[in-house]
Amino acid sequence: LFLAMHYTSDTTTAFSSVTHICRDVNYGWVIRYLHANGASMFFICLFIHVGRGLYYGSYMFLETWNIGVVLLFTVMATAFM
């Protein structure tokens, strides 16, 4: 929410708004990098969780596995919004 207050999604001003966040907003650079690295860590943990499910054979429980796959695709679709 804090980053959204200072970000403009217009194609002509998006880069300058990110530059503004990093240079002019108090601790904006920290919040931006924490947000970017936190999102990456979230997906790393998600893929490790899926790998663990594959390793332990959780795909044998079809209903649970299908719900997990739907959640995975939902999270991936949300990341592109």
PyMOL Python script that loads the backbone (N, CA, C, O; Angstrom):
from pymol import cmd

cmd.read_pdbstr("""\
ATOM      1  N   LEU A   1       0.832  -1.188   0.000  1.00  0.00           N
ATOM      2  CA  LEU A   1       0.000   0.000   0.000  1.00  0.00           C
ATOM      3  C   LEU A   1       0.875   1.250   0.000  1.00  0.00           C
ATOM      4  O   LEU A   1       0.560   2.239  -0.662  1.00  0.00           O
ATOM      5  N   PHE A   2       1.973   1.197   0.746  1.00  0.00           N
ATOM      6  CA  PHE A   2       2.862   2.360   0.808  1.00  0.00           C
ATOM      7  C   PHE A   2       3.479   2.660  -0.553  1.00  0.00           C
ATOM      8  O   PHE A   2       3.580   3.819  -0.955  1.00  0.00           O
ATOM      9  N   LEU A   3       3.893   1.604  -1.264  1.00  0.00           N
ATOM     10  CA  LEU A   3       4.474   1.814  -2.585  1.00  0.00           C
ATOM     11  C   LEU A   3       3.431   2.302  -3.574  1.00  0.00           C
ATOM     12  O   LEU A   3       3.745   3.103  -4.454  1.00  0.00           O
ATOM     13  N   ALA A   4       2.205   1.838  -3.448  1.00  0.00           N
ATOM     14  CA  ALA A   4       1.144   2.231  -4.376  1.00  0.00           C
ATOM     15  C   ALA A   4       0.787   3.709  -4.246  1.00  0.00           C
ATOM     16  O   ALA A   4       0.293   4.306  -5.203  1.00  0.00           O
ATOM     17  N   MET A   5       1.026   4.303  -3.092  1.00  0.00           N
ATOM     18  CA  MET A   5       0.730   5.726  -2.916  1.00  0.00           C
ATOM     19  C   MET A   5       1.639   6.593  -3.782  1.00  0.00           C
ATOM     20  O   MET A   5       1.254   7.698  -4.163  1.00  0.00           O
ATOM     21  N   HIS A   6       2.838   6.108  -4.098  1.00  0.00           N
ATOM     22  CA  HIS A   6       3.807   6.902  -4.846  1.00  0.00           C
ATOM     23  C   HIS A   6       4.030   6.390  -6.263  1.00  0.00           C
ATOM     24  O   HIS A   6       4.775   7.012  -7.021  1.00  0.00           O
ATOM     25  N   TYR A   7       3.407   5.272  -6.647  1.00  0.00           N
ATOM     26  CA  TYR A   7       3.652   4.663  -7.955  1.00  0.00           C
ATOM     27  C   TYR A   7       2.599   5.100  -8.959  1.00  0.00           C
ATOM     28  O   TYR A   7       1.415   5.181  -8.634  1.00  0.00           O
ATOM     29  N   THR A   8       3.034   5.379 -10.176  1.00  0.00           N
ATOM     30  CA  THR A   8       2.142   5.702 -11.279  1.00  0.00           C
ATOM     31  C   THR A   8       2.327   4.636 -12.349  1.00  0.00           C
ATOM     32  O   THR A   8       3.453   4.387 -12.778  1.00  0.00           O
ATOM     33  N   SER A   9       1.251   4.005 -12.784  1.00  0.00           N
ATOM     34  CA  SER A   9       1.365   2.890 -13.719  1.00  0.00           C
ATOM     35  C   SER A   9       1.318   3.310 -15.178  1.00  0.00           C
ATOM     36  O   SER A   9       1.335   2.453 -16.062  1.00  0.00           O
ATOM     37  N   ASP A  10       1.259   4.584 -15.448  1.00  0.00           N
ATOM     38  CA  ASP A  10       1.274   5.054 -16.829  1.00  0.00           C
ATOM     39  C   ASP A  10       2.623   4.719 -17.465  1.00  0.00           C
ATOM     40  O   ASP A  10       3.663   4.842 -16.818  1.00  0.00           O
ATOM     41  N   THR A  11       2.609   4.297 -18.727  1.00  0.00           N
ATOM     42  CA  THR A  11       3.844   3.834 -19.367  1.00  0.00           C
ATOM     43  C   THR A  11       4.891   4.930 -19.513  1.00  0.00           C
ATOM     44  O   THR A  11       6.085   4.638 -19.584  1.00  0.00           O
ATOM     45  N   THR A  12       4.466   6.165 -19.559  1.00  0.00           N
ATOM     46  CA  THR A  12       5.444   7.245 -19.726  1.00  0.00           C
ATOM     47  C   THR A  12       6.051   7.698 -18.404  1.00  0.00           C
ATOM     48  O   THR A  12       7.136   8.279 -18.395  1.00  0.00           O
ATOM     49  N   THR A  13       5.377   7.444 -17.291  1.00  0.00           N
ATOM     50  CA  THR A  13       5.872   7.938 -15.999  1.00  0.00           C
ATOM     51  C   THR A  13       6.197   6.838 -14.989  1.00  0.00           C
ATOM     52  O   THR A  13       6.554   7.140 -13.850  1.00  0.00           O
ATOM     53  N   ALA A  14       6.081   5.573 -15.385  1.00  0.00           N
ATOM     54  CA  ALA A  14       6.321   4.486 -14.430  1.00  0.00           C
ATOM     55  C   ALA A  14       7.767   4.475 -13.951  1.00  0.00           C
ATOM     56  O   ALA A  14       8.025   4.351 -12.753  1.00  0.00           O
ATOM     57  N   PHE A  15       8.703   4.603 -14.871  1.00  0.00           N
ATOM     58  CA  PHE A  15      10.112   4.573 -14.480  1.00  0.00           C
ATOM     59  C   PHE A  15      10.463   5.748 -13.576  1.00  0.00           C
ATOM     60  O   PHE A  15      11.194   5.587 -12.599  1.00  0.00           O
ATOM     61  N   SER A  16       9.950   6.915 -13.898  1.00  0.00           N
ATOM     62  CA  SER A  16      10.256   8.077 -13.060  1.00  0.00           C
ATOM     63  C   SER A  16       9.608   7.963 -11.683  1.00  0.00           C
ATOM     64  O   SER A  16      10.151   8.482 -10.708  1.00  0.00           O
ATOM     65  N   SER A  17       8.453   7.291 -11.583  1.00  0.00           N
ATOM     66  CA  SER A  17       7.847   7.121 -10.262  1.00  0.00           C
ATOM     67  C   SER A  17       8.644   6.136  -9.415  1.00  0.00           C
ATOM     68  O   SER A  17       8.751   6.314  -8.202  1.00  0.00           O
ATOM     69  N   VAL A  18       9.209   5.091 -10.043  1.00  0.00           N
ATOM     70  CA  VAL A  18      10.068   4.166  -9.296  1.00  0.00           C
ATOM     71  C   VAL A  18      11.342   4.877  -8.860  1.00  0.00           C
ATOM     72  O   VAL A  18      11.819   4.675  -7.743  1.00  0.00           O
ATOM     73  N   THR A  19      11.885   5.700  -9.729  1.00  0.00           N
ATOM     74  CA  THR A  19      13.058   6.497  -9.363  1.00  0.00           C
ATOM     75  C   THR A  19      12.725   7.439  -8.215  1.00  0.00           C
ATOM     76  O   THR A  19      13.531   7.622  -7.303  1.00  0.00           O
ATOM     77  N   HIS A  20      11.549   8.031  -8.259  1.00  0.00           N
ATOM     78  CA  HIS A  20      11.102   8.912  -7.169  1.00  0.00           C
ATOM     79  C   HIS A  20      11.010   8.142  -5.855  1.00  0.00           C
ATOM     80  O   HIS A  20      11.431   8.640  -4.811  1.00  0.00           O
ATOM     81  N   ILE A  21      10.457   6.923  -5.903  1.00  0.00           N
ATOM     82  CA  ILE A  21      10.345   6.108  -4.686  1.00  0.00           C
ATOM     83  C   ILE A  21      11.731   5.819  -4.122  1.00  0.00           C
ATOM     84  O   ILE A  21      11.942   5.924  -2.913  1.00  0.00           O
ATOM     85  N   CYS A  22      12.672   5.458  -4.980  1.00  0.00           N
ATOM     86  CA  CYS A  22      14.008   5.082  -4.506  1.00  0.00           C
ATOM     87  C   CYS A  22      14.816   6.273  -4.006  1.00  0.00           C
ATOM     88  O   CYS A  22      15.626   6.123  -3.091  1.00  0.00           O
ATOM     89  N   ARG A  23      14.614   7.447  -4.584  1.00  0.00           N
ATOM     90  CA  ARG A  23      15.467   8.587  -4.248  1.00  0.00           C
ATOM     91  C   ARG A  23      14.838   9.577  -3.280  1.00  0.00           C
ATOM     92  O   ARG A  23      15.523  10.095  -2.398  1.00  0.00           O
ATOM     93  N   ASP A  24      13.545   9.848  -3.428  1.00  0.00           N
ATOM     94  CA  ASP A  24      12.942  10.961  -2.698  1.00  0.00           C
ATOM     95  C   ASP A  24      12.102  10.547  -1.493  1.00  0.00           C
ATOM     96  O   ASP A  24      11.998  11.306  -0.530  1.00  0.00           O
ATOM     97  N   VAL A  25      11.507   9.370  -1.528  1.00  0.00           N
ATOM     98  CA  VAL A  25      10.652   8.924  -0.426  1.00  0.00           C
ATOM     99  C   VAL A  25      11.544   8.390   0.691  1.00  0.00           C
ATOM    100  O   VAL A  25      12.491   7.649   0.429  1.00  0.00           O
ATOM    101  N   ASN A  26      11.246   8.762   1.927  1.00  0.00           N
ATOM    102  CA  ASN A  26      12.039   8.289   3.061  1.00  0.00           C
ATOM    103  C   ASN A  26      11.973   6.772   3.154  1.00  0.00           C
ATOM    104  O   ASN A  26      10.895   6.191   3.283  1.00  0.00           O
ATOM    105  N   TYR A  27      13.129   6.144   3.087  1.00  0.00           N
ATOM    106  CA  TYR A  27      13.278   4.692   3.135  1.00  0.00           C
ATOM    107  C   TYR A  27      12.472   3.988   2.046  1.00  0.00           C
ATOM    108  O   TYR A  27      12.105   2.824   2.208  1.00  0.00           O
ATOM    109  N   GLY A  28      12.198   4.666   0.960  1.00  0.00           N
ATOM    110  CA  GLY A  28      11.473   4.059  -0.153  1.00  0.00           C
ATOM    111  C   GLY A  28      12.271   2.955  -0.813  1.00  0.00           C
ATOM    112  O   GLY A  28      11.714   1.946  -1.244  1.00  0.00           O
ATOM    113  N   TRP A  29      13.576   3.151  -0.890  1.00  0.00           N
ATOM    114  CA  TRP A  29      14.421   2.122  -1.496  1.00  0.00           C
ATOM    115  C   TRP A  29      14.403   0.850  -0.672  1.00  0.00           C
ATOM    116  O   TRP A  29      14.438  -0.245  -1.233  1.00  0.00           O
ATOM    117  N   VAL A  30      14.350   0.969   0.653  1.00  0.00           N
ATOM    118  CA  VAL A  30      14.310  -0.218   1.516  1.00  0.00           C
ATOM    119  C   VAL A  30      12.992  -0.958   1.321  1.00  0.00           C
ATOM    120  O   VAL A  30      12.974  -2.182   1.187  1.00  0.00           O
ATOM    121  N   ILE A  31      11.899  -0.217   1.304  1.00  0.00           N
ATOM    122  CA  ILE A  31      10.588  -0.847   1.146  1.00  0.00           C
ATOM    123  C   ILE A  31      10.476  -1.510  -0.216  1.00  0.00           C
ATOM    124  O   ILE A  31       9.913  -2.598  -0.334  1.00  0.00           O
ATOM    125  N   ARG A  32      11.012  -0.856  -1.253  1.00  0.00           N
ATOM    126  CA  ARG A  32      10.945  -1.438  -2.598  1.00  0.00           C
ATOM    127  C   ARG A  32      11.730  -2.744  -2.661  1.00  0.00           C
ATOM    128  O   ARG A  32      11.233  -3.738  -3.190  1.00  0.00           O
ATOM    129  N   TYR A  33      12.945  -2.753  -2.131  1.00  0.00           N
ATOM    130  CA  TYR A  33      13.759  -3.959  -2.189  1.00  0.00           C
ATOM    131  C   TYR A  33      13.232  -5.052  -1.262  1.00  0.00           C
ATOM    132  O   TYR A  33      13.334  -6.234  -1.591  1.00  0.00           O
ATOM    133  N   LEU A  34      12.675  -4.686  -0.121  1.00  0.00           N
ATOM    134  CA  LEU A  34      12.045  -5.693   0.740  1.00  0.00           C
ATOM    135  C   LEU A  34      10.841  -6.319   0.045  1.00  0.00           C
ATOM    136  O   LEU A  34      10.617  -7.526   0.145  1.00  0.00           O
ATOM    137  N   HIS A  35      10.071  -5.498  -0.657  1.00  0.00           N
ATOM    138  CA  HIS A  35       8.908  -6.004  -1.383  1.00  0.00           C
ATOM    139  C   HIS A  35       9.344  -6.959  -2.499  1.00  0.00           C
ATOM    140  O   HIS A  35       8.773  -8.039  -2.649  1.00  0.00           O
ATOM    141  N   ALA A  36      10.339  -6.568  -3.270  1.00  0.00           N
ATOM    142  CA  ALA A  36      10.800  -7.402  -4.383  1.00  0.00           C
ATOM    143  C   ALA A  36      11.409  -8.712  -3.882  1.00  0.00           C
ATOM    144  O   ALA A  36      11.097  -9.782  -4.405  1.00  0.00           O
ATOM    145  N   ASN A  37      12.264  -8.631  -2.885  1.00  0.00           N
ATOM    146  CA  ASN A  37      12.894  -9.841  -2.362  1.00  0.00           C
ATOM    147  C   ASN A  37      11.909 -10.707  -1.589  1.00  0.00           C
ATOM    148  O   ASN A  37      12.014 -11.933  -1.613  1.00  0.00           O
ATOM    149  N   GLY A  38      10.953 -10.085  -0.906  1.00  0.00           N
ATOM    150  CA  GLY A  38       9.926 -10.859  -0.208  1.00  0.00           C
ATOM    151  C   GLY A  38       9.049 -11.637  -1.169  1.00  0.00           C
ATOM    152  O   GLY A  38       8.688 -12.781  -0.893  1.00  0.00           O
ATOM    153  N   ALA A  39       8.703 -11.028  -2.299  1.00  0.00           N
ATOM    154  CA  ALA A  39       7.906 -11.733  -3.303  1.00  0.00           C
ATOM    155  C   ALA A  39       8.694 -12.897  -3.894  1.00  0.00           C
ATOM    156  O   ALA A  39       8.136 -13.970  -4.124  1.00  0.00           O
ATOM    157  N   SER A  40       9.973 -12.696  -4.139  1.00  0.00           N
ATOM    158  CA  SER A  40      10.806 -13.780  -4.665  1.00  0.00           C
ATOM    159  C   SER A  40      10.927 -14.914  -3.652  1.00  0.00           C
ATOM    160  O   SER A  40      10.849 -16.087  -4.018  1.00  0.00           O
ATOM    161  N   MET A  41      11.118 -14.568  -2.383  1.00  0.00           N
ATOM    162  CA  MET A  41      11.213 -15.606  -1.352  1.00  0.00           C
ATOM    163  C   MET A  41       9.907 -16.366  -1.195  1.00  0.00           C
ATOM    164  O   MET A  41       9.914 -17.569  -0.935  1.00  0.00           O
ATOM    165  N   PHE A  42       8.779 -15.666  -1.353  1.00  0.00           N
ATOM    166  CA  PHE A  42       7.482 -16.328  -1.280  1.00  0.00           C
ATOM    167  C   PHE A  42       7.380 -17.401  -2.351  1.00  0.00           C
ATOM    168  O   PHE A  42       6.947 -18.517  -2.065  1.00  0.00           O
ATOM    169  N   PHE A  43       7.772 -17.082  -3.582  1.00  0.00           N
ATOM    170  CA  PHE A  43       7.674 -18.065  -4.658  1.00  0.00           C
ATOM    171  C   PHE A  43       8.707 -19.175  -4.504  1.00  0.00           C
ATOM    172  O   PHE A  43       8.438 -20.316  -4.879  1.00  0.00           O
ATOM    173  N   ILE A  44       9.873 -18.868  -3.966  1.00  0.00           N
ATOM    174  CA  ILE A  44      10.851 -19.925  -3.703  1.00  0.00           C
ATOM    175  C   ILE A  44      10.291 -20.908  -2.682  1.00  0.00           C
ATOM    176  O   ILE A  44      10.405 -22.121  -2.859  1.00  0.00           O
ATOM    177  N   CYS A  45       9.689 -20.392  -1.619  1.00  0.00           N
ATOM    178  CA  CYS A  45       9.073 -21.268  -0.610  1.00  0.00           C
ATOM    179  C   CYS A  45       7.916 -22.060  -1.204  1.00  0.00           C
ATOM    180  O   CYS A  45       7.715 -23.224  -0.859  1.00  0.00           O
ATOM    181  N   LEU A  46       7.158 -21.434  -2.092  1.00  0.00           N
ATOM    182  CA  LEU A  46       6.040 -22.115  -2.741  1.00  0.00           C
ATOM    183  C   LEU A  46       6.535 -23.275  -3.597  1.00  0.00           C
ATOM    184  O   LEU A  46       5.964 -24.364  -3.550  1.00  0.00           O
ATOM    185  N   PHE A  47       7.591 -23.053  -4.380  1.00  0.00           N
ATOM    186  CA  PHE A  47       8.122 -24.113  -5.230  1.00  0.00           C
ATOM    187  C   PHE A  47       8.785 -25.211  -4.406  1.00  0.00           C
ATOM    188  O   PHE A  47       8.721 -26.381  -4.781  1.00  0.00           O
ATOM    189  N   ILE A  48       9.416 -24.858  -3.296  1.00  0.00           N
ATOM    190  CA  ILE A  48       9.972 -25.878  -2.397  1.00  0.00           C
ATOM    191  C   ILE A  48       8.848 -26.723  -1.814  1.00  0.00           C
ATOM    192  O   ILE A  48       8.984 -27.939  -1.678  1.00  0.00           O
ATOM    193  N   HIS A  49       7.744 -26.083  -1.471  1.00  0.00           N
ATOM    194  CA  HIS A  49       6.592 -26.802  -0.928  1.00  0.00           C
ATOM    195  C   HIS A  49       6.020 -27.770  -1.962  1.00  0.00           C
ATOM    196  O   HIS A  49       5.672 -28.901  -1.622  1.00  0.00           O
ATOM    197  N   VAL A  50       5.922 -27.342  -3.210  1.00  0.00           N
ATOM    198  CA  VAL A  50       5.438 -28.229  -4.276  1.00  0.00           C
ATOM    199  C   VAL A  50       6.418 -29.377  -4.481  1.00  0.00           C
ATOM    200  O   VAL A  50       6.005 -30.524  -4.649  1.00  0.00           O
ATOM    201  N   GLY A  51       7.711 -29.074  -4.468  1.00  0.00           N
ATOM    202  CA  GLY A  51       8.716 -30.128  -4.611  1.00  0.00           C
ATOM    203  C   GLY A  51       8.662 -31.140  -3.485  1.00  0.00           C
ATOM    204  O   GLY A  51       8.851 -32.337  -3.704  1.00  0.00           O
ATOM    205  N   ARG A  52       8.406 -30.660  -2.283  1.00  0.00           N
ATOM    206  CA  ARG A  52       8.269 -31.571  -1.149  1.00  0.00           C
ATOM    207  C   ARG A  52       7.058 -32.476  -1.323  1.00  0.00           C
ATOM    208  O   ARG A  52       7.104 -33.665  -1.007  1.00  0.00           O
ATOM    209  N   GLY A  53       5.965 -31.892  -1.836  1.00  0.00           N
ATOM    210  CA  GLY A  53       4.771 -32.694  -2.095  1.00  0.00           C
ATOM    211  C   GLY A  53       5.018 -33.757  -3.148  1.00  0.00           C
ATOM    212  O   GLY A  53       4.515 -34.876  -3.035  1.00  0.00           O
ATOM    213  N   LEU A  54       5.791 -33.415  -4.174  1.00  0.00           N
ATOM    214  CA  LEU A  54       6.137 -34.407  -5.193  1.00  0.00           C
ATOM    215  C   LEU A  54       7.037 -35.492  -4.622  1.00  0.00           C
ATOM    216  O   LEU A  54       6.863 -36.671  -4.930  1.00  0.00           O
ATOM    217  N   TYR A  55       7.992 -35.103  -3.796  1.00  0.00           N
ATOM    218  CA  TYR A  55       8.929 -36.059  -3.224  1.00  0.00           C
ATOM    219  C   TYR A  55       8.227 -37.062  -2.309  1.00  0.00           C
ATOM    220  O   TYR A  55       8.511 -38.259  -2.356  1.00  0.00           O
ATOM    221  N   TYR A  56       7.311 -36.566  -1.477  1.00  0.00           N
ATOM    222  CA  TYR A  56       6.634 -37.435  -0.524  1.00  0.00           C
ATOM    223  C   TYR A  56       5.404 -38.119  -1.106  1.00  0.00           C
ATOM    224  O   TYR A  56       4.738 -38.874  -0.398  1.00  0.00           O
ATOM    225  N   GLY A  57       5.086 -37.880  -2.361  1.00  0.00           N
ATOM    226  CA  GLY A  57       3.970 -38.567  -3.001  1.00  0.00           C
ATOM    227  C   GLY A  57       2.607 -38.034  -2.619  1.00  0.00           C
ATOM    228  O   GLY A  57       1.635 -38.789  -2.582  1.00  0.00           O
ATOM    229  N   SER A  58       2.520 -36.763  -2.339  1.00  0.00           N
ATOM    230  CA  SER A  58       1.228 -36.182  -1.968  1.00  0.00           C
ATOM    231  C   SER A  58       0.256 -36.147  -3.130  1.00  0.00           C
ATOM    232  O   SER A  58      -0.940 -35.934  -2.930  1.00  0.00           O
ATOM    233  N   TYR A  59       0.752 -36.352  -4.347  1.00  0.00           N
ATOM    234  CA  TYR A  59      -0.126 -36.361  -5.514  1.00  0.00           C
ATOM    235  C   TYR A  59      -1.060 -37.565  -5.524  1.00  0.00           C
ATOM    236  O   TYR A  59      -1.977 -37.627  -6.343  1.00  0.00           O
ATOM    237  N   MET A  60      -0.844 -38.510  -4.637  1.00  0.00           N
ATOM    238  CA  MET A  60      -1.744 -39.666  -4.543  1.00  0.00           C
ATOM    239  C   MET A  60      -3.120 -39.264  -4.020  1.00  0.00           C
ATOM    240  O   MET A  60      -4.120 -39.899  -4.353  1.00  0.00           O
ATOM    241  N   PHE A  61      -3.176 -38.219  -3.209  1.00  0.00           N
ATOM    242  CA  PHE A  61      -4.443 -37.703  -2.698  1.00  0.00           C
ATOM    243  C   PHE A  61      -4.950 -36.670  -3.701  1.00  0.00           C
ATOM    244  O   PHE A  61      -4.619 -35.488  -3.609  1.00  0.00           O
ATOM    245  N   LEU A  62      -5.759 -37.127  -4.663  1.00  0.00           N
ATOM    246  CA  LEU A  62      -6.098 -36.309  -5.825  1.00  0.00           C
ATOM    247  C   LEU A  62      -6.819 -35.016  -5.475  1.00  0.00           C
ATOM    248  O   LEU A  62      -6.527 -33.969  -6.053  1.00  0.00           O
ATOM    249  N   GLU A  63      -7.753 -35.075  -4.540  1.00  0.00           N
ATOM    250  CA  GLU A  63      -8.507 -33.865  -4.212  1.00  0.00           C
ATOM    251  C   GLU A  63      -7.587 -32.799  -3.615  1.00  0.00           C
ATOM    252  O   GLU A  63      -7.647 -31.630  -3.994  1.00  0.00           O
ATOM    253  N   THR A  64      -6.749 -33.213  -2.689  1.00  0.00           N
ATOM    254  CA  THR A  64      -5.816 -32.273  -2.068  1.00  0.00           C
ATOM    255  C   THR A  64      -4.826 -31.735  -3.096  1.00  0.00           C
ATOM    256  O   THR A  64      -4.518 -30.543  -3.099  1.00  0.00           O
ATOM    257  N   TRP A  65      -4.329 -32.606  -3.965  1.00  0.00           N
ATOM    258  CA  TRP A  65      -3.372 -32.189  -4.985  1.00  0.00           C
ATOM    259  C   TRP A  65      -4.003 -31.206  -5.966  1.00  0.00           C
ATOM    260  O   TRP A  65      -3.384 -30.207  -6.332  1.00  0.00           O
ATOM    261  N   ASN A  66      -5.240 -31.488  -6.396  1.00  0.00           N
ATOM    262  CA  ASN A  66      -5.914 -30.599  -7.347  1.00  0.00           C
ATOM    263  C   ASN A  66      -6.174 -29.220  -6.744  1.00  0.00           C
ATOM    264  O   ASN A  66      -6.024 -28.203  -7.423  1.00  0.00           O
ATOM    265  N   ILE A  67      -6.560 -29.187  -5.480  1.00  0.00           N
ATOM    266  CA  ILE A  67      -6.756 -27.896  -4.818  1.00  0.00           C
ATOM    267  C   ILE A  67      -5.428 -27.141  -4.741  1.00  0.00           C
ATOM    268  O   ILE A  67      -5.391 -25.927  -4.940  1.00  0.00           O
ATOM    269  N   GLY A  68      -4.356 -27.847  -4.456  1.00  0.00           N
ATOM    270  CA  GLY A  68      -3.038 -27.216  -4.405  1.00  0.00           C
ATOM    271  C   GLY A  68      -2.605 -26.663  -5.754  1.00  0.00           C
ATOM    272  O   GLY A  68      -2.021 -25.582  -5.823  1.00  0.00           O
ATOM    273  N   VAL A  69      -2.886 -27.396  -6.827  1.00  0.00           N
ATOM    274  CA  VAL A  69      -2.532 -26.921  -8.166  1.00  0.00           C
ATOM    275  C   VAL A  69      -3.352 -25.690  -8.527  1.00  0.00           C
ATOM    276  O   VAL A  69      -2.828 -24.748  -9.121  1.00  0.00           O
ATOM    277  N   VAL A  70      -4.630 -25.689  -8.176  1.00  0.00           N
ATOM    278  CA  VAL A  70      -5.473 -24.515  -8.432  1.00  0.00           C
ATOM    279  C   VAL A  70      -4.948 -23.314  -7.652  1.00  0.00           C
ATOM    280  O   VAL A  70      -4.891 -22.206  -8.186  1.00  0.00           O
ATOM    281  N   LEU A  71      -4.567 -23.524  -6.399  1.00  0.00           N
ATOM    282  CA  LEU A  71      -4.002 -22.430  -5.603  1.00  0.00           C
ATOM    283  C   LEU A  71      -2.681 -21.931  -6.187  1.00  0.00           C
ATOM    284  O   LEU A  71      -2.419 -20.728  -6.192  1.00  0.00           O
ATOM    285  N   LEU A  72      -1.849 -22.849  -6.678  1.00  0.00           N
ATOM    286  CA  LEU A  72      -0.581 -22.457  -7.294  1.00  0.00           C
ATOM    287  C   LEU A  72      -0.820 -21.569  -8.505  1.00  0.00           C
ATOM    288  O   LEU A  72      -0.180 -20.526  -8.646  1.00  0.00           O
ATOM    289  N   PHE A  73      -1.736 -21.972  -9.381  1.00  0.00           N
ATOM    290  CA  PHE A  73      -2.021 -21.166 -10.570  1.00  0.00           C
ATOM    291  C   PHE A  73      -2.681 -19.841 -10.210  1.00  0.00           C
ATOM    292  O   PHE A  73      -2.460 -18.833 -10.881  1.00  0.00           O
ATOM    293  N   THR A  74      -3.489 -19.837  -9.157  1.00  0.00           N
ATOM    294  CA  THR A  74      -4.109 -18.588  -8.708  1.00  0.00           C
ATOM    295  C   THR A  74      -3.054 -17.608  -8.201  1.00  0.00           C
ATOM    296  O   THR A  74      -3.108 -16.418  -8.509  1.00  0.00           O
ATOM    297  N   VAL A  75      -2.105 -18.103  -7.431  1.00  0.00           N
ATOM    298  CA  VAL A  75      -1.037 -17.243  -6.914  1.00  0.00           C
ATOM    299  C   VAL A  75      -0.165 -16.737  -8.062  1.00  0.00           C
ATOM    300  O   VAL A  75       0.239 -15.575  -8.067  1.00  0.00           O
ATOM    301  N   MET A  76       0.126 -17.601  -9.031  1.00  0.00           N
ATOM    302  CA  MET A  76       0.937 -17.179 -10.165  1.00  0.00           C
ATOM    303  C   MET A  76       0.200 -16.142 -11.008  1.00  0.00           C
ATOM    304  O   MET A  76       0.820 -15.205 -11.510  1.00  0.00           O
ATOM    305  N   ALA A  77      -1.111 -16.296 -11.172  1.00  0.00           N
ATOM    306  CA  ALA A  77      -1.890 -15.310 -11.929  1.00  0.00           C
ATOM    307  C   ALA A  77      -1.956 -13.986 -11.177  1.00  0.00           C
ATOM    308  O   ALA A  77      -1.908 -12.919 -11.788  1.00  0.00           O
ATOM    309  N   THR A  78      -2.066 -14.053  -9.870  1.00  0.00           N
ATOM    310  CA  THR A  78      -2.108 -12.836  -9.062  1.00  0.00           C
ATOM    311  C   THR A  78      -0.783 -12.078  -9.139  1.00  0.00           C
ATOM    312  O   THR A  78      -0.768 -10.849  -9.071  1.00  0.00           O
ATOM    313  N   ALA A  79       0.316 -12.795  -9.280  1.00  0.00           N
ATOM    314  CA  ALA A  79       1.622 -12.149  -9.350  1.00  0.00           C
ATOM    315  C   ALA A  79       1.767 -11.282 -10.596  1.00  0.00           C
ATOM    316  O   ALA A  79       2.558 -10.338 -10.605  1.00  0.00           O
ATOM    317  N   PHE A  80       1.015 -11.591 -11.643  1.00  0.00           N
ATOM    318  CA  PHE A  80       1.114 -10.812 -12.874  1.00  0.00           C
ATOM    319  C   PHE A  80       0.165  -9.628 -12.904  1.00  0.00           C
ATOM    320  O   PHE A  80       0.149  -8.880 -13.881  1.00  0.00           O
ATOM    321  N   MET A  81      -0.616  -9.444 -11.871  1.00  0.00           N
ATOM    322  CA  MET A  81      -1.567  -8.332 -11.857  1.00  0.00           C
ATOM    323  C   MET A  81      -0.907  -7.052 -11.409  1.00  0.00           C
ATOM    324  O   MET A  81      -1.561  -6.012 -11.338  1.00  0.00           O
TER     325      MET A  81
END
""", "prot")
cmd.dss("prot")
cmd.show_as("cartoon", "prot")
cmd.util.cbc("prot")
cmd.orient("prot")
